[in-house]
């Protein structure tokens, strides 16, 4: 078995992360977190940024990490929560809210699945001195579950349901995550995508597009769906 | 008579097993890919997944917190008898889903498409889906669940006979490339290809091919076997590994299922099962005992049956009157 973990740089950050900590994160390095992480996705963004509801907690003093995820959780009769694990959801679809959200909350680390478009890193994350971390394999729910020590708070559980509510988790050695964007807005996914693109024309050689085209379809496989 | 409570308990157990225990055929498939993987990030992802599966088994917590869209495949022996019939089975499966969502716990994923309301139990209108099949001469009931996501990595296209095998390869590559970048398809995965049928059966066949056959299993038609192996190699030659990082780990295996289709068309679907490959099966015997396994044994010769015994009448039909 190739021992890849030894070749990748590792960081362990205490939260809220300091600007210096964030500046040290390099593309492709592995990150573990300690402290408080909160979840926010479409339900929360709509409520606060579109419906004008106030933030339920003073996030900037508690946590500067927004995890695009929701937990496999259950509420027991005594009012306590059992968290099995968390898994990220695709972040690109939250682009339209992110700039306002970072303004409002002081968030500096965004975690999710698939990253955001490179342009969004440059126009949204970079001006806020924020970086993006991706979860690993997208399915490391059990490892991430081990890192969640307790639920500090949960907001709008009744209105939004378990999956969309805002959760504040106390975490310890929470990870692994991989750094996808740095403070300059470089994207690891984009770099690897370009390397894949360089081989594509040979792979497609001789394979014609199908007889029926779909509306708006492109034959350029170098374009990404997001 | 198989009691509803027995069915509910078995369905609950397969929900739990699918969420927590990686199928052994898939795990060994992934371990084999790690040995060959040269990309350091892709290899790191695969190693992390193996650690994640170990953690899931040790802690008895789900491998992935995204429950996907859990569904059931139920194969009923033609001689089997269940309390309160098919409606009784269905009710037991819905109850088991709600219970497993709370107890395991699974993330409640199912919401109304427009109102986004969540019952917090993965049960709703038309959810979970239940697909039925039958087996002659058997008195057992097989309950299989698969938890597969539905947002990325699955696509359908109407191809035509003139597009040929090259057209099949082209659409297969199109799908893997489009959704493989950034790992949106959660690869590597077992990839299922549905060929033929009507548009909806084509989608169903492809999903069944991805989720209900084990790594290493081959289609009984030798020419389709050959195409399966060719597509598997093609996918791993894209240069993309886990999460879209540079590498060679895209396809753990490729399975093709076919259905006779319209003479003018060649519909095709591509489905990537995810990196967690969540599936589990329970066989409930007539005496109420239950055996668990990870091979759904869904594609029996009866399910792939080809035609009927029928002869053209010797005498022309009289058309008088």
Interface residues (C-beta under 8 A of the other chain):
Chain A: X1 X2 X4 X5 X7 X8 X28 X30 X43 X69 X70 X71 X72 X73 X74 X82 X84 X85 X86 X87 X89 X90 X113 X114 X115 X134 X136 X137 X138 X139 X140 X141 X142 X143 X144 X145 X146 X160 X161 X162 X163 X164 X176 X178 X188 X189 X192 X193 X195 X196 X199 X200 X203 X204 X206 X207 X208 X209 X210 X211 X212 X214 X221 X224 X225 X226
Chain B: X31 X34 X35 X37 X38 X40 X41 X43 X44 X45 X46 X47 X48 X49 X51 X52 X53 X55 X56 X59 X61 X62 X63 X64 X65 X66 X67 X101 X102 X103 X104 X105 X106 X107 X108 X109 X111 X116 X117 X118 X120 X151 X152 X157 X158 X159 X160 X162 X163 X166 X167 X169 X170 X171 X173 X174 X177 X178 X179 X181 X182 X183 X184 X186 X234 X237 X238 X239 X240 X242 X243 X244 X245 X246 X274 X275 X276
